[in-house]
């Protein structure tokens, strides 16, 4: 015979671990993460604080009334501040809002990430080639990119590091009006490098 205490314990275990003895995961918790704005019928809470299409405050109204006003204007009802009490919703064109937001996000990400371009030289690079490389470096710096100047030494050129330094100094001197030296020239293995950033 099974006594009542054992029955109670086994039902509590079943409740916690399920019939197979495995743990049942807890329901997902909404932590208010950014999953986009709720629009029209997705807004279930009522009442809401309503903002008109021109930014005018329309006060606290039931959600059904706000949806009606949005339909009359041929626009959408969009939840813009879900964490406020009551939530703030605005009558607007949601497609246009999303397009402008994605455009703004992509524009800001382009400006925040300067690229790093590279100019390669050697101690024996001729004057005309140096001039061509300098023109490329100027274009990169005008586009707000950083430029890594790299002078590579091959074979016996390592015995004449001073020739490579002359080439590097010449380049840095000619770009001084448009760039500042972020990392001064230094040897890294078989190459002399310097990093320039736009002024």
Secondary structure, 3 states (H helix, E strand, C coil): CCCHHHHHHHHHHHHHHCCCCCCCCCCCCCCCCCCCCCEHHHCCCCCEEEECCCCCEEEEECHHHHHHHHHHCCCEEEEEECCCCCCEEEEECHHHHHHHHHHHHHHHHHHHCCCEEEEEEECCCCHHHHHHHHHHHHHHHHCCCEEEEEEECCHHHHHHHHHHHHHHHHHHHHCCCCEEEEEEEEEECCEEEEEEEEC
